[in-house]
Each structure stands twice: as structure tokens, then as C-alpha cells.
């Protein structure tokens, strides 16, 4: 950086030193990822030609009763064994319409979906936001099954809506929605009412 460069304008990023590890399952469904270095990893799984909206998605990655998808996976010196991946073709959805007190669409707000369980507030797949369309309609797709709170908020800076402090502030005004496996739930919201 030269002396006349404003350091506040410098974008910084950190990438893993090693390339991503990948494996193709054997015919019995077992797999092994080799060459992992210590540190935080994010686990994904895709089905060639059948992933994405309307296709298969990684539902869970369980080991010892813990879902590894709710936080970055910490790889240490000990091997991680007996991880059970579950893929699902059942798409979940919470959909509805956001209306102002006068019954008009409130498309100027943002809706945040967060788990009711505060221990899951750091899970990037369970905390989502969406801006309604001009007619007030909104939709959250492929949230893992569970109990969620939906809260309508004004715009927030960058990823501030993902902080536990922000979620704690808006959770009391949230509307509870329970989403089952492959469930499609409708929950309309009205500003100033439930």
C-alpha cells in the first residue's frame, strides 16, 4: 500500500491455503476426505445435475448428535469419523405477505427469519433475510425444519442483522412459525399486529 492510499478503502479477504477437499461416495454411500489441514471448514454436498432449487440439498451432517452445518467445522489433529450426511429433495418454504397497518404492502421493510432456539443464531443457514416484492409477498426456501421467528425490520447495515445482539433486539416482536420436514407454511405478517 502506498503512503497516499486511504487504508479504509482496502478490502481484505482470507482464503484457505489448501484447495477444497472433495470426495465421491462409494456404492455403499461411504466417503473419505483426505488432506485436510487444521482449521475451520465449511461442509457442502451436491448431487451432480440435481442440486439447487427444486433439486437435492444438504439437509444435515450429523456426528454425535450435533449438526455440523450449523457452524464452521473445526478440523483438528484427530480424525472426524462417522459423519452422516442427509440429502433431501423435499423443499421447505415459509411464504406470506407483509402488510402495513392500513393493509397496503410493506415492501420497504426486510423480513428476518431466525431460529427460536438462540443457540442456533450463529448458523448462517438458519438465519436469513428477504425483502418482500412490491406486492408484499416474501418467501424463505430450504430452511432446516424447526421453530422460527419472523420479524419485519427496517434496513440494517451490511451483516448487522446476523449479530446475536440484533436478533435479541428483534426476537420479542417475532411471529413464531414451525417448519416440518419438507413443510410449506404460510405466515402473513402485518406491521403493528400479528
Buried (B, 14 or more C-beta within 10 A) or exposed (E): EEEEEEEEEEEEEEEEEEEEBEEEEEEEEEEEBEEBEEEEBEBEBEEEEEBEEEEBBBBBBBEEEEBBBBBBBEBEEEEBEEBEBEBBEBBBBBBBBBBBEEEEBBBEBBBBBBBBEEEBBBBEBBBBBBEBEEEBBBBBBBBBBBEBBBBBBEEBEEEEBBBEEBBEEBBEEBBEBEBEEEBBBEBBBBEEEE
